[in-house]
Amino acid sequence: MEVEVKLRLLDAENHSLLKEILSPFHLKKLNQKNVFYDSANGVLASQRAVLRLRSFIDNNDESTRCVLSLKAKSVLINGVSRVEEDEEEIEPLIGKQCVEEASKLGSIESRVIKRCKDEFGIDGEVGFVCLGGFENVREVYDWRGLKLEVDESKFSFGVCYEVECESDDPERVKRELEGFLKENGIDYKYSEMSKFAIFRAGKLP
């Protein structure tokens, strides 16, 4: 079970201000491409499951890592997200092939893909279809012993900004993070939708 605090930053100005304040604690910048899959008849969606292929992109627009994620039973209440998650790294070249041709996904050696078939009932003959996706720029910070991830998610219909923090004590982290944002005049709201839900809705929350 992945448990995260998710707070939405209201606009680009607040996003830039937060990054500026956190700059002494910066660890790394990650350029991510997120692509989602389901069966043609929506087997995963019907069971509240999401299959994502995330590629980490270098300055030459080449994949350096690829991670398959299967998420299920997602709940997001008062800025705290809880979701069952199974992640698995795959070879970047294989990931690139699956982005270019979704049908290849069903034939790769993968624990996650096997679960999609065995547990969620994706038929091997029906196979996978690509739902599309979005790009995300993630800045990672080590702040007061917490790993903060500040995201700029670029959808075809707009940009969304968010700060996330994974923790087994989300209420404490949320109080601490909210206090910090308020002290620094950063406008935020509790996130009400996952990035995937925003992508599927086709509009910003």
Backbone as ProteinMPNN parsed JSONL, in Angstrom:
{"seq_chain_A": "MEVEVKLRLLDAENHSLLKEILSPFHLKKLNQKNVFYDSANGVLASQRAVLRLRSFIDNNDESTRCVLSLKAKSVLINGVSRVEEDEEEIEPLIGKQCVEEASKLGSIESRVIKRCKDEFGIDGEVGFVCLGGFENVREVYDWRGLKLEVDESKFSFGVCYEVECESDDPERVKRELEGFLKENGIDYKYSEMSKFAIFRAGKLP", "coords_chain_A": {"N_chain_A": [[0.836, -1.194, 0.0], [0.709, 2.089, -1.006], [1.075, 5.161, 0.51], [0.415, 8.532, 0.379], [0.832, 12.049, 0.897], [-0.856, 14.549, -0.831], [-0.818, 17.617, -2.237], [-2.251, 20.231, -4.039], [-0.795, 22.77, -5.92], [-1.737, 26.077, -6.636], [-1.083, 27.544, -8.963], [1.347, 28.438, -11.549], [2.977, 30.407, -10.467], [2.95, 29.964, -7.669], [4.084, 27.439, -7.687], [6.686, 27.998, -8.686], [7.615, 29.648, -6.613], [7.654, 27.868, -4.432], [9.611, 26.036, -5.307], [11.819, 27.732, -5.346], [12.131, 28.379, -2.608], [12.673, 25.871, -1.596], [15.067, 25.255, -2.773], [17.692, 25.02, -1.491], [17.582, 22.42, -0.593], [17.543, 20.67, -2.652], [17.631, 17.632, -4.471], [17.452, 16.148, -6.945], [16.416, 16.282, -10.416], [13.784, 14.996, -12.328], [12.789, 13.95, -15.461], [9.878, 12.791, -16.732], [7.961, 10.503, -18.681], [4.72, 9.47, -18.932], [2.739, 6.775, -19.761], [-0.33, 5.147, -20.376], [-2.232, 2.083, -20.13], [-4.812, -0.231, -21.093], [-7.211, -2.872, -21.573], [-8.974, -3.308, -24.705], [-11.644, -3.433, -24.091], [-11.749, -2.244, -21.632], [-11.054, -3.578, -19.175], [-9.336, -3.217, -16.928], [-10.017, -0.627, -15.997], [-12.655, -1.069, -15.253], [-12.307, -2.39, -12.918], [-11.172, -0.618, -11.238], [-8.418, -0.279, -11.618], [-5.105, 0.644, -12.703], [-2.748, 0.713, -15.267], [0.473, 1.675, -15.77], [3.178, 2.869, -17.73], [6.169, 4.21, -17.056], [8.638, 6.303, -18.239], [11.932, 7.435, -17.761], [13.536, 10.256, -18.8], [16.43, 11.415, -20.497], [18.629, 14.236, -21.305], [18.894, 13.987, -24.012], [16.539, 13.092, -24.926], [16.216, 10.383, -24.565], [15.343, 7.217, -23.125], [16.294, 6.4, -19.858], [15.541, 4.821, -17.779], [12.826, 2.516, -17.216], [9.68, 1.971, -15.802], [7.174, -0.229, -14.931], [3.942, 0.049, -13.604], [1.325, -1.169, -11.619], [-1.612, -0.111, -10.401], [-4.167, -0.147, -7.934], [-7.476, 0.107, -6.509], [-7.559, 2.798, -5.634], [-7.749, 5.499, -3.348], [-8.491, 8.797, -2.504], [-8.559, 11.113, -0.142], [-9.093, 14.121, 1.538], [-6.553, 15.113, 0.853], [-4.861, 12.956, 1.218], [-3.568, 10.118, -0.218], [-4.237, 6.734, -0.848], [-3.199, 3.712, -2.165], [-3.057, 0.532, -3.715], [-0.079, -0.753, -4.92], [2.062, -2.092, -7.402], [5.244, -2.328, -8.556], [7.644, -2.545, -11.224], [10.758, -2.747, -12.772], [11.639, -2.462, -16.206], [13.489, -3.214, -19.218], [14.736, -0.302, -20.836], [14.706, -0.222, -23.698], [12.794, -2.147, -24.349], [10.599, -0.97, -23.138], [10.359, 1.33, -24.747], [9.635, 0.156, -27.177], [7.125, -0.825, -26.482], [5.736, 1.513, -26.064], [5.681, 2.483, -28.639], [4.275, 0.474, -29.917], [1.553, -0.83, -28.697], [0.587, -3.438, -28.561], [2.74, -5.091, -28.121], [3.133, -5.184, -25.44], [1.772, -7.225, -24.149], [3.301, -9.481, -24.569], [5.703, -9.419, -23.248], [8.182, -10.461, -20.801], [7.072, -10.279, -17.669], [6.194, -9.635, -14.345], [4.176, -7.88, -13.552], [2.585, -7.63, -15.87], [1.749, -10.252, -16.082], [0.117, -10.395, -13.812], [-1.911, -8.644, -14.61], [-3.146, -10.19, -16.517], [-3.738, -12.645, -15.162], [-4.999, -11.975, -12.694], [-6.682, -9.813, -13.21], [-7.887, -10.381, -15.55], [-7.281, -9.737, -18.247], [-7.502, -10.619, -21.509], [-5.349, -12.584, -23.465], [-5.631, -12.614, -26.242], [-7.225, -10.408, -26.809], [-5.63, -8.381, -25.779], [-3.552, -5.433, -25.138], [-4.303, -1.916, -25.199], [-3.204, 1.391, -25.949], [-3.78, 4.198, -23.924], [-2.868, 6.713, -24.081], [-1.128, 9.565, -22.642], [0.922, 11.655, -20.471], [3.414, 14.199, -19.812], [5.758, 14.696, -17.142], [7.498, 16.812, -14.955], [9.594, 16.364, -12.356], [10.762, 17.587, -9.355], [12.924, 16.769, -6.781], [13.29, 16.833, -3.266], [15.104, 16.892, -0.183], [13.785, 17.51, 2.677], [13.65, 18.447, 5.934], [14.016, 15.816, 6.721], [12.141, 14.553, 5.174], [11.083, 13.283, 1.995], [10.307, 15.31, -0.459], [8.345, 15.702, -3.353], [8.01, 17.706, -6.021], [5.848, 18.453, -8.488], [5.361, 19.171, -11.963], [2.967, 18.749, -14.101], [2.321, 18.073, -17.424], [-0.283, 18.263, -19.4], [-2.248, 17.713, -22.405], [-4.207, 19.576, -22.352], [-3.568, 21.482, -20.494], [-1.629, 22.583, -17.587], [-0.688, 21.168, -14.49], [0.07, 21.542, -11.027], [1.767, 20.13, -8.246], [2.553, 18.995, -4.926], [4.035, 16.234, -3.397], [4.328, 13.717, -0.865], [5.509, 10.758, 0.34], [4.565, 8.703, 3.055], [4.318, 6.852, 6.142], [2.965, 8.028, 8.111], [0.819, 9.956, 7.409], [-0.9, 12.04, 8.3], [0.545, 13.541, 10.167], [2.645, 14.433, 8.53], [1.191, 15.909, 6.684], [0.187, 18.016, 8.272], [2.609, 19.276, 8.967], [3.614, 19.987, 6.46], [1.558, 21.62, 5.451], [1.659, 23.717, 7.312], [4.182, 24.772, 6.692], [3.779, 25.638, 4.009], [1.8, 27.602, 4.395], [3.158, 29.426, 6.044], [4.945, 30.464, 4.232], [3.392, 31.725, 2.387], [2.269, 30.325, 0.26], [-0.126, 29.318, -1.972], [-2.459, 26.69, -1.883], [-4.349, 23.62, -2.328], [-6.101, 20.716, -1.124], [-5.355, 17.864, -2.988], [-7.716, 16.468, -5.171], [-8.051, 14.668, -7.166], [-6.326, 12.024, -8.817], [-3.377, 12.16, -10.925], [-3.768, 10.556, -13.14], [-6.555, 10.398, -13.202], [-7.177, 13.066, -13.754], [-6.031, 13.262, -16.293], [-7.688, 11.451, -17.697], [-10.115, 12.719, -17.428], [-9.795, 14.928, -19.006], [-9.603, 17.608, -18.452], [-8.49, 20.293, -16.316], [-8.594, 20.163, -12.714]], "CA_chain_A": [[0.0, 0.0, 0.0], [1.426, 3.357, -1.07], [0.336, 6.237, 1.178], [1.06, 9.8, 0.055], [0.182, 13.346, 1.025], [-0.875, 15.2, -2.14], [-1.354, 18.971, -2.169], [-2.199, 20.887, -5.352], [-0.393, 24.171, -5.947], [-2.806, 26.676, -7.438], [-0.664, 28.051, -10.275], [2.778, 28.405, -11.833], [3.668, 31.328, -9.554], [3.139, 29.264, -6.404], [5.018, 26.358, -7.979], [8.026, 28.582, -8.768], [7.986, 30.117, -5.278], [7.999, 26.708, -3.607], [10.904, 25.52, -5.767], [12.851, 28.677, -4.924], [12.323, 28.229, -1.165], [13.237, 24.537, -1.331], [16.284, 25.036, -3.568], [18.86, 24.501, -0.746], [17.377, 21.011, -0.247], [17.3, 19.956, -3.916], [18.39, 16.402, -4.712], [17.531, 15.792, -8.359], [15.298, 16.596, -11.312], [13.417, 13.834, -13.124], [11.863, 14.161, -16.577], [9.14, 11.541, -16.849], [6.855, 10.342, -19.627], [3.783, 8.483, -18.403], [1.81, 6.236, -20.761], [-1.264, 4.248, -19.695], [-2.762, 1.0, -20.952], [-5.924, -1.052, -20.63], [-7.674, -3.69, -22.69], [-9.908, -2.567, -25.554], [-12.953, -3.394, -23.429], [-11.653, -1.538, -20.358], [-11.073, -4.511, -18.043], [-8.684, -2.642, -15.747], [-10.819, 0.495, -15.503], [-13.867, -1.585, -14.621], [-11.936, -2.899, -11.594], [-10.454, 0.488, -10.577], [-6.983, -0.538, -11.718], [-4.408, 1.485, -13.675], [-1.445, 0.207, -15.7], [1.268, 2.806, -16.258], [4.58, 2.709, -18.099], [6.844, 5.497, -16.838], [10.004, 6.382, -18.751], [12.742, 8.542, -17.273], [14.126, 10.748, -20.04], [17.624, 12.252, -20.33], [18.643, 15.471, -22.101], [18.85, 13.631, -25.438], [15.211, 12.505, -25.138], [16.335, 8.933, -24.535], [14.934, 6.618, -21.859], [17.355, 5.833, -19.039], [14.863, 3.801, -16.961], [11.399, 2.326, -17.461], [9.036, 1.295, -14.683], [5.766, -0.605, -15.067], [3.224, 0.115, -12.331], [-0.083, -1.556, -11.572], [-2.226, 0.497, -9.227], [-5.545, -0.599, -7.774], [-8.255, 0.518, -5.331], [-7.076, 4.109, -5.214], [-8.637, 6.36, -2.558], [-7.862, 10.084, -2.229], [-9.452, 11.838, 0.753], [-8.462, 15.185, 2.328], [-5.147, 15.276, 0.515], [-4.089, 11.743, 1.502], [-3.843, 9.08, -1.205], [-3.884, 5.352, -0.517], [-3.385, 2.896, -3.358], [-2.25, -0.68, -3.829], [0.828, -0.531, -6.055], [3.081, -3.09, -7.718], [6.14, -1.726, -9.534], [8.657, -3.444, -11.78], [11.59, -2.14, -13.806], [11.857, -3.223, -17.431], [14.538, -2.632, -20.046], [14.261, 0.886, -21.554], [14.43, -0.51, -25.104], [11.496, -2.835, -24.378], [9.595, 0.051, -22.834], [10.18, 2.169, -25.94], [8.884, -0.634, -28.158], [5.735, -0.93, -26.021], [5.123, 2.819, -26.297], [5.464, 2.591, -30.082], [3.3, -0.54, -30.345], [0.964, -1.31, -27.44], [0.347, -4.885, -28.593], [3.943, -5.787, -27.648], [3.126, -5.231, -23.977], [1.253, -8.505, -23.698], [4.219, -10.592, -24.827], [6.974, -9.278, -22.54], [8.326, -11.19, -19.54], [6.811, -9.271, -16.64], [5.299, -10.013, -13.248], [3.026, -6.971, -13.571], [1.719, -8.008, -16.989], [1.144, -11.542, -15.713], [-0.979, -10.083, -12.879], [-3.011, -8.061, -15.397], [-3.829, -11.293, -17.187], [-4.231, -13.673, -14.246], [-5.861, -11.457, -11.631], [-7.663, -8.839, -13.689], [-8.623, -10.998, -16.646], [-7.027, -9.252, -19.607], [-7.368, -11.749, -22.421], [-4.16, -12.497, -24.301], [-5.998, -12.341, -27.629], [-7.702, -9.02, -26.876], [-4.397, -7.619, -25.62], [-3.531, -4.1, -24.537], [-4.354, -0.721, -26.037], [-2.631, 2.565, -25.308], [-4.763, 5.241, -23.631], [-2.206, 8.013, -24.154], [-0.431, 9.897, -21.41], [1.358, 13.033, -20.261], [4.776, 14.366, -19.308], [5.85, 15.243, -15.789], [8.812, 17.228, -14.47], [9.574, 16.158, -10.899], [11.901, 18.056, -8.569], [12.946, 16.007, -5.533], [13.975, 17.562, -2.198], [15.227, 16.299, 1.156], [13.369, 18.622, 3.54], [13.333, 18.037, 7.307], [13.962, 14.358, 6.778], [11.078, 14.063, 4.294], [11.35, 13.399, 0.563], [9.239, 16.039, -1.136], [8.36, 15.649, -4.813], [7.246, 18.834, -6.556], [5.562, 18.044, -9.862], [4.742, 19.994, -13.0], [2.4, 17.755, -15.021], [1.96, 18.759, -18.663], [-1.33, 17.58, -20.16], [-2.545, 18.379, -23.676], [-5.219, 20.61, -22.097], [-3.125, 22.409, -19.463], [-0.555, 22.184, -16.674], [-1.11, 21.024, -13.1], [1.219, 21.567, -10.119], [1.439, 19.358, -7.052], [3.643, 18.534, -4.075], [3.702, 14.931, -2.84], [5.265, 13.154, 0.096], [5.111, 9.427, 0.782], [4.819, 8.557, 4.485], [3.43, 5.967, 6.875], [2.263, 8.884, 9.069], [0.443, 11.056, 6.52], [-1.542, 13.174, 8.966], [1.619, 14.372, 10.727], [3.345, 15.064, 7.411], [0.291, 16.906, 6.099], [0.192, 19.185, 9.164], [3.904, 19.933, 8.849], [3.723, 20.566, 5.128], [0.604, 22.728, 5.365], [2.205, 24.828, 8.083], [5.29, 25.331, 5.909], [3.231, 26.363, 2.862], [1.114, 28.796, 4.892], [4.189, 30.359, 6.528], [5.629, 31.058, 3.082], [2.421, 32.366, 1.515], [2.05, 29.516, -0.942], [-1.533, 28.912, -2.067], [-2.605, 25.275, -2.203], [-5.583, 22.916, -1.952], [-5.945, 19.266, -1.107], [-5.616, 17.231, -4.28], [-8.974, 15.713, -5.175], [-7.985, 13.69, -8.249], [-4.992, 11.579, -9.212], [-2.979, 12.665, -12.239], [-4.422, 9.727, -14.152], [-7.964, 10.803, -13.264], [-7.197, 14.351, -14.46], [-5.758, 12.934, -17.689], [-8.867, 10.825, -18.297], [-11.211, 13.698, -17.45], [-9.547, 15.841, -20.121], [-9.632, 19.01, -18.012], [-7.871, 20.511, -15.021], [-9.578, 20.212, -11.62]], "C_chain_A": [[0.876, 1.251, 0.0], [0.534, 4.432, -0.465], [1.092, 7.537, 0.954], [0.18, 10.974, 0.444], [0.283, 14.019, -0.338], [-1.57, 16.554, -2.011], [-1.164, 19.647, -3.524], [-1.821, 22.35, -5.191], [-1.255, 24.885, -6.982], [-2.372, 27.174, -8.812], [0.857, 28.007, -10.393], [3.572, 29.297, -10.881], [3.944, 30.654, -8.213], [4.119, 28.103, -6.549], [6.461, 26.882, -8.004], [8.513, 29.049, -7.403], [8.4, 28.961, -4.383], [9.364, 26.146, -4.014], [12.053, 26.432, -5.318], [13.165, 28.505, -3.432], [13.013, 26.908, -0.837], [14.593, 24.309, -1.99], [17.498, 24.563, -2.758], [18.773, 22.994, -0.451], [17.236, 20.115, -1.485], [18.217, 18.746, -4.06], [18.56, 16.11, -6.192], [16.276, 16.246, -9.098], [15.044, 15.387, -12.195], [12.431, 14.25, -14.214], [11.194, 12.831, -16.889], [8.104, 11.613, -17.972], [5.991, 9.194, -19.13], [2.794, 8.072, -19.486], [0.971, 5.162, -20.085], [-1.883, 3.254, -20.674], [-3.965, 0.357, -20.274], [-6.216, -2.027, -21.764], [-8.678, -2.867, -23.495], [-11.281, -2.446, -24.91], [-12.873, -2.871, -21.989], [-11.683, -2.409, -19.115], [-10.463, -3.897, -16.784], [-9.529, -1.517, -15.146], [-12.058, 0.009, -14.762], [-13.605, -2.115, -13.216], [-11.071, -1.882, -10.821], [-8.953, 0.225, -10.52], [-6.39, 0.297, -12.856], [-3.054, 0.857, -13.977], [-0.69, 1.348, -16.354], [2.681, 2.356, -16.615], [5.231, 4.078, -17.988], [8.278, 5.395, -17.336], [10.681, 7.614, -18.174], [13.633, 8.987, -18.423], [15.34, 11.627, -19.75], [17.558, 13.452, -21.265], [18.609, 15.213, -23.6], [17.53, 12.965, -25.823], [15.251, 10.989, -25.257], [15.939, 8.412, -23.152], [16.138, 6.046, -21.128], [16.822, 4.742, -18.113], [13.423, 3.704, -17.415], [10.814, 1.521, -16.314], [7.567, 1.041, -15.021], [5.122, -0.56, -13.698], [1.783, -0.329, -12.534], [-0.653, -1.018, -10.274], [-3.692, 0.085, -9.161], [-6.146, -0.024, -6.496], [-7.762, 1.842, -4.758], [-8.153, 4.887, -4.461], [-7.873, 7.636, -2.238], [-8.848, 10.932, -1.438], [-8.646, 12.855, 1.552], [-6.951, 15.265, 2.106], [-4.267, 14.088, 0.842], [-4.531, 10.644, 0.54], [-3.383, 7.724, -0.673], [-4.192, 4.489, -1.733], [-2.508, 1.654, -3.269], [-1.389, -0.543, -5.082], [1.847, -1.651, -6.168], [3.94, -2.506, -8.832], [7.212, -2.71, -9.975], [9.446, -2.703, -12.863], [11.678, -3.067, -15.015], [12.936, -2.515, -18.244], [14.0, -1.424, -20.826], [13.927, 0.631, -23.017], [13.089, -1.217, -25.259], [10.373, -1.845, -24.105], [9.303, 0.93, -24.038], [9.372, 1.442, -27.0], [7.403, -0.723, -27.791], [4.995, 0.395, -26.168], [4.776, 2.959, -27.776], [4.391, 1.629, -30.572], [2.742, -1.252, -29.109], [0.794, -2.829, -27.404], [1.546, -5.681, -28.083], [3.915, -5.999, -26.135], [2.71, -6.614, -23.468], [2.215, -9.668, -23.823], [5.527, -10.479, -24.047], [6.973, -10.113, -21.256], [8.188, -10.191, -18.395], [5.839, -9.809, -15.599], [4.016, -9.17, -13.279], [2.057, -7.341, -14.684], [1.029, -9.336, -16.702], [-0.024, -11.328, -14.753], [-2.178, -9.498, -13.624], [-3.838, -9.159, -16.063], [-4.503, -12.234, -16.19], [-5.256, -13.153, -13.25], [-6.969, -10.543, -12.137], [-8.367, -9.293, -14.964], [-8.431, -10.386, -18.012], [-6.708, -10.444, -20.499], [-6.159, -11.541, -23.324], [-4.48, -12.156, -25.744], [-6.489, -10.912, -27.806], [-6.518, -8.067, -26.741], [-4.602, -6.241, -25.014], [-3.678, -3.013, -25.595], [-3.78, 0.44, -25.235], [-3.703, 3.639, -25.141], [-4.189, 6.64, -23.832], [-1.501, 8.314, -22.843], [-0.054, 11.358, -21.331], [2.799, 13.029, -19.752], [4.746, 15.013, -17.934], [7.303, 15.609, -15.487], [8.762, 17.192, -12.95], [10.884, 16.653, -10.286], [11.83, 17.381, -7.2], [13.812, 16.733, -4.503], [14.031, 16.72, -0.925], [14.995, 17.429, 2.157], [12.919, 18.084, 4.896], [13.163, 16.521, 7.427], [12.878, 13.737, 5.924], [11.523, 14.2, 2.84], [10.14, 14.052, -0.102], [9.429, 15.946, -2.646], [7.434, 16.747, -5.333], [7.09, 18.619, -8.056], [4.959, 19.159, -10.7], [4.266, 19.032, -14.087], [1.822, 18.456, -16.24], [0.997, 17.899, -19.469], [-1.567, 18.335, -21.478], [-3.489, 19.566, -23.48], [-4.793, 21.601, -21.004], [-2.058, 21.803, -18.568], [-1.077, 22.181, -15.246], [0.133, 20.931, -12.216], [0.838, 20.908, -8.798], [2.703, 19.091, -6.245], [3.178, 17.254, -3.386], [4.759, 14.519, -1.822], [4.736, 11.813, 0.581], [5.481, 9.257, 2.255], [3.857, 7.548, 5.083], [2.709, 6.716, 8.0], [1.765, 10.127, 8.33], [-0.177, 12.258, 7.223], [-0.502, 14.111, 9.579], [2.337, 15.133, 9.613], [2.477, 16.161, 6.796], [0.259, 18.169, 6.953], [1.483, 19.979, 9.003], [4.039, 20.654, 7.513], [2.772, 21.749, 4.95], [1.107, 23.953, 6.123], [3.307, 25.548, 7.329], [4.771, 26.156, 4.729], [2.553, 27.657, 3.297], [2.114, 29.856, 5.349], [4.837, 31.121, 5.379], [4.671, 31.641, 2.046], [2.168, 31.642, 0.218], [0.616, 28.979, -0.934], [-1.636, 27.473, -2.553], [-4.015, 24.803, -1.848], [-5.244, 21.446, -1.795], [-6.215, 18.741, -2.514], [-6.865, 16.371, -4.172], [-8.992, 14.612, -6.229], [-6.543, 13.281, -8.464], [-4.651, 12.184, -10.57], [-3.639, 11.855, -13.356], [-5.892, 10.128, -14.314], [-8.107, 12.137, -13.986], [-7.003, 14.121, -15.963], [-6.999, 12.368, -18.375], [-10.047, 11.781, -18.383], [-11.046, 14.705, -18.593], [-9.65, 17.291, -19.752], [-9.004, 19.103, -16.622], [-8.931, 20.59, -13.927], [-9.848, 21.641, -11.159]], "O_chain_A": [[1.689, 1.445, 0.904], [-0.617, 4.599, -0.87], [2.271, 7.642, 1.295], [-1.045, 10.915, 0.341], [1.357, 14.063, -0.938], [-2.763, 16.625, -1.712], [-0.07, 19.642, -4.087], [-2.446, 23.082, -4.424], [-1.481, 24.365, -8.074], [-3.186, 27.228, -9.734], [1.558, 27.596, -9.468], [4.707, 28.978, -10.529], [5.049, 30.761, -7.68], [4.894, 27.822, -5.635], [7.352, 26.275, -7.41], [9.683, 28.871, -7.065], [9.388, 29.06, -3.655], [10.181, 25.818, -3.153], [13.128, 25.953, -4.955], [14.332, 28.488, -3.041], [13.832, 26.833, 0.079], [15.205, 23.262, -1.781], [18.283, 23.769, -3.278], [19.775, 22.37, -0.101], [16.858, 18.949, -1.376], [19.419, 18.824, -3.804], [19.672, 15.855, -6.654], [15.24, 16.545, -8.504], [15.981, 14.814, -12.751], [11.379, 14.824, -13.932], [11.857, 11.865, -17.265], [7.461, 12.642, -18.182], [6.475, 8.08, -18.93], [2.098, 8.912, -20.057], [1.491, 4.357, -19.312], [-2.038, 3.532, -21.863], [-4.111, 0.398, -19.052], [-5.544, -2.008, -22.795], [-9.174, -1.847, -23.018], [-12.001, -1.477, -25.149], [-13.816, -3.036, -21.215], [-12.273, -2.025, -18.106], [-11.016, -4.043, -15.694], [-9.73, -1.463, -13.933], [-12.464, 0.603, -13.763], [-14.529, -2.277, -12.419], [-10.348, -2.236, -9.89], [-8.303, 0.475, -9.505], [-7.068, 0.616, -13.833], [-2.303, 0.512, -13.066], [-1.134, 1.919, -17.35], [3.297, 1.567, -15.898], [4.89, 4.998, -18.732], [9.036, 4.521, -16.915], [10.09, 8.692, -18.105], [14.399, 8.189, -18.963], [15.294, 12.482, -18.866], [16.55, 13.662, -21.941], [18.325, 16.123, -24.378], [17.408, 12.36, -26.888], [14.434, 10.384, -25.952], [16.169, 9.073, -22.139], [16.918, 5.292, -21.709], [17.564, 3.846, -17.71], [12.855, 4.666, -17.933], [11.382, 0.51, -15.902], [6.819, 1.961, -15.349], [5.685, -1.071, -12.73], [1.113, 0.076, -13.485], [-0.235, -1.413, -9.186], [-4.372, -0.019, -10.183], [-5.439, 0.289, -5.538], [-7.573, 1.98, -3.55], [-9.311, 4.931, -4.875], [-6.741, 7.58, -1.758], [-9.843, 11.413, -1.98], [-7.639, 12.509, 2.171], [-6.179, 15.459, 3.045], [-3.043, 14.19, 0.756], [-5.707, 10.284, 0.486], [-2.29, 7.591, -0.123], [-5.3, 4.525, -2.269], [-1.368, 1.714, -2.81], [-1.896, -0.256, -6.167], [2.418, -2.1, -5.174], [3.443, -2.219, -9.921], [7.632, -3.585, -9.217], [8.859, -2.104, -13.764], [11.777, -4.286, -14.877], [13.257, -1.354, -17.986], [12.923, -1.507, -21.415], [12.968, 1.203, -23.536], [12.333, -0.926, -26.186], [9.329, -1.876, -24.757], [8.147, 1.241, -24.323], [8.517, 2.042, -27.652], [6.535, -0.701, -28.664], [3.781, 0.414, -26.371], [3.72, 3.482, -28.129], [3.678, 1.926, -31.53], [3.373, -2.152, -28.554], [0.852, -3.435, -26.334], [1.388, -6.825, -27.656], [4.59, -6.887, -25.614], [3.241, -7.103, -22.472], [1.98, -10.731, -23.249], [6.384, -11.355, -24.167], [5.921, -10.428, -20.7], [9.07, -9.362, -18.174], [4.795, -10.367, -15.935], [2.918, -9.682, -13.061], [0.845, -7.366, -14.472], [-0.14, -9.52, -17.041], [-1.046, -12.004, -14.865], [-3.325, -9.817, -13.308], [-5.062, -9.067, -16.159], [-5.675, -12.581, -16.339], [-6.264, -13.809, -12.99], [-8.06, -10.501, -11.568], [-9.329, -8.664, -15.405], [-9.314, -10.493, -18.863], [-5.752, -11.18, -20.255], [-5.966, -10.46, -23.88], [-3.693, -11.483, -26.41], [-6.211, -10.276, -28.822], [-6.405, -7.084, -27.474], [-5.656, -5.925, -24.461], [-3.236, -3.169, -26.733], [-3.859, 0.467, -24.007], [-4.436, 3.955, -26.078], [-4.915, 7.632, -23.766], [-1.299, 7.419, -22.023], [-0.624, 12.199, -22.025], [3.325, 12.002, -19.323], [3.836, 15.773, -17.604], [8.218, 14.823, -15.731], [7.976, 17.91, -12.332], [11.968, 16.198, -10.651], [10.792, 17.42, -6.539], [14.914, 17.189, -4.81], [13.123, 15.94, -0.636], [15.903, 18.208, 2.447], [11.93, 17.357, 4.99], [12.288, 16.026, 8.137], [12.705, 12.518, 5.939], [12.257, 15.127, 2.497], [9.095, 13.427, -0.28], [10.542, 16.094, -3.15], [6.225, 16.712, -5.107], [8.071, 18.605, -8.799], [4.165, 19.97, -10.224], [5.064, 18.556, -14.896], [0.951, 19.317, -16.121], [1.397, 16.941, -20.131], [-1.125, 19.474, -21.63], [-3.567, 20.453, -24.331], [-5.578, 22.47, -20.626], [-1.637, 20.663, -18.761], [-1.815, 23.079, -14.842], [1.13, 20.32, -12.601], [-0.268, 21.099, -8.293], [3.792, 18.975, -6.806], [2.068, 17.193, -2.858], [5.921, 14.917, -1.908], [3.653, 11.735, 1.161], [6.583, 9.623, 2.664], [2.731, 7.392, 4.613], [1.938, 6.12, 8.753], [2.239, 11.232, 8.594], [0.01, 13.39, 6.777], [-0.649, 15.331, 9.518], [2.603, 16.329, 9.738], [2.982, 17.223, 6.431], [0.3, 19.276, 6.418], [1.457, 21.206, 8.913], [4.517, 21.787, 7.449], [3.145, 22.764, 4.362], [0.997, 25.082, 5.643], [3.367, 26.777, 7.322], [5.269, 27.253, 4.477], [2.71, 28.691, 2.648], [1.938, 31.043, 5.074], [5.229, 32.277, 5.532], [5.092, 32.009, 0.949], [1.885, 32.263, -0.806], [0.206, 28.279, -0.009], [-0.978, 27.086, -3.519], [-4.766, 25.495, -1.161], [-4.212, 20.985, -2.282], [-7.191, 19.133, -3.153], [-7.046, 15.637, -3.2], [-9.846, 13.726, -6.192], [-5.634, 14.097, -8.313], [-5.533, 12.665, -11.281], [-4.02, 12.405, -14.389], [-6.406, 10.189, -15.431], [-9.054, 12.326, -14.75], [-7.707, 14.7, -16.79], [-7.326, 12.756, -19.497], [-10.876, 11.679, -19.286], [-12.026, 15.262, -19.087], [-9.773, 18.141, -20.633], [-8.988, 18.136, -15.861], [-10.049, 21.036, -14.182], [-10.648, 21.856, -10.249]]}, "name": "protein", "num_of_chains": 1, "seq": "MEVEVKLRLLDAENHSLLKEILSPFHLKKLNQKNVFYDSANGVLASQRAVLRLRSFIDNNDESTRCVLSLKAKSVLINGVSRVEEDEEEIEPLIGKQCVEEASKLGSIESRVIKRCKDEFGIDGEVGFVCLGGFENVREVYDWRGLKLEVDESKFSFGVCYEVECESDDPERVKRELEGFLKENGIDYKYSEMSKFAIFRAGKLP"}
